[in-house]
Amino acid sequence: MPEVIFPGPDGRLEGRYHPQKQKDAPIAIILHPHPQFGGTMNNKVVYNLHYAFHKMGFTVLRFNFRGVGKSQGEYDQGIGELSDAAAALDYLQAMNPNAKHCWVAGFSFGAWIGMQLLMRRPEISGFISVSPPANMYDFSFLAPCPASGLIINGSGDRVAPPPDTVDLVDKLHEQKGITITHTVLDGAGHFFENDHMDTMIENVDGYVRRRLTETSR
């Protein structure tokens, strides 16, 4: 899978880009967990999400936020990281001008950034939010949430407690015109260790394929 370097708002950003042969393939961007707690684009959840989307026919980009790996700059409390995500999406769209659909998937801190990107970019048609840390970050900007998506977390998550995720989903459920699907994996922790990773990816795969079928009718 080719390593790519593309311009970000605070210097170069490092990514992994996985194109499809079809010029009009849908595109997806995958966002990694917190840079200050060891989060990189090679995180297991991010890596598995990347390959799941590629298997489903998406051209996929995952990348390191500023200050991580070969990406230039320094951690910026989420503000700069959101700009990085927007730059990554710009790059992905420039490489794939004929893409039919655009999705964003994020894990933990990346889920928070992904939901903010969703608010700024009306072309995003679906999202996957894995273990969103609703206890640590304010998600009230999702008013209204502009697209339908899947929120998936583990019942044994000690980093982002499940009750906070339920509160977030309940608030989103009140909004008209979109459908938030919420899946809780019994016994899974924040990082979906052991067999929980396969179950999580199967759920994501099933959800995205279903949505693609609905939109292509």
C-alpha positions, -999 to +999 in steps of 0.1 A: +000+000+000+016+032-011+028+057+016+018+092+006+029+126+019+004+154+013+002+191+023-015+198+056-023+232+072+008+229+094+033+211+072+034+177+055+011+149+066+019+112+062-007+087+051-014+053+036-035+055+004-053+024-010-070+031-043-095+010-063-093+004-100-128+019-106-126+057-111-160+063-094-154+041-064-166+056-031-140+071-008-134+068+029-111+085+054-101+068+086-091+088+117-068+075+145-071+078+183-054+104+206-019+114+195-008+120+231-017+085+241+001+065+215-026+069+187-013+065+152-027+055+118-013+020+125-035+015+155-052-019+152-087-006+150-078+020+124-058-005+104-087-030+104-113-003+095-091+007+066-089-028+052-127-034+058-136-003+037-111-013+010-126-048+008-160-032+004-148-013-027-138+020-012-106+040-021-093+046+014-069+070+031-057+069+067-031+093+079-011+105+109-023+137+126+002+165+130+032+156+152+027+118+148+051+097+127+064+117+098+036+142+100+049+177+107+035+201+134+025+196+170-006+184+189-032+211+188-061+201+212-082+188+183-085+221+165-055+216+143-063+179+140-097+188+125-079+210+100-056+180+092-087+158+086-102+184+063-068+186+043-068+148+041-103+148+027-094+175+002-064+154-009-086+122-012-112+141-032-087+157-055-073+122-063-109+108-069-130+135-084-156+110-096-163+093-063-200+086-058-200+085-020-178+098+008-175+083+043-156+091+074-147+066+101-129+074+134-118+056+165-120+072+199-104+107+196-107+101+158-144+096+162-148+130+178-127+146+150-147+126+124-181+139+137-168+175+135-156+169+099-191+156+092-206+189+103-183+209+080-185+188+049-220+182+035-206+157+009-200+131+036-228+106+032-221+083+061-200+078+092-187+051+115-179+062+151-160+036+170-158+041+208-166+078+207-153+094+240-185+112+249-173+115+285-142+135+275-154+157+246-185+178+239-205+164+210-232+190+212-220+205+179-240+177+163-271+198+161-285+187+138-264+157+128-262+159+090-259+123+080-268+088+092-242+066+107-232+038+130-220+043+165-203+012+179-188+006+214-181-021+239-201-028+270-168-032+289-153+001+277-135+018+307-121+047+287-154+059+272-181+046+296-211+031+278-237+053+296-222+085+281-224+069+246-261+061+252-267+097+262-250+109+230-271+084+209-303+095+226-297+131+217-290+122+181-321+100+179-343+130+185-332+145+152-354+140+121-343+128+087-313+107+098-309+073+114-283+066+140-276+029+144-261+021+178-245-013+184-230-023+218-207-054+217-211-074+249-179-076+269-158-056+245-133-031+258-123+003+243-098-014+220-119-045+210-092-069+222-093-107+214-122-118+192-141-086+197-122-069+169-135-094+143-171-089+156-167-051+155-154-052+119-182-076+109-208-051+123-192-022+104-190-043+072-227-053+075-238-017+082-219-001+053-229-027+028-265-022+037-262+015+033-245+012-001-272-011-013-299+014-002-282+043-020-276+024-052-312+013-058 
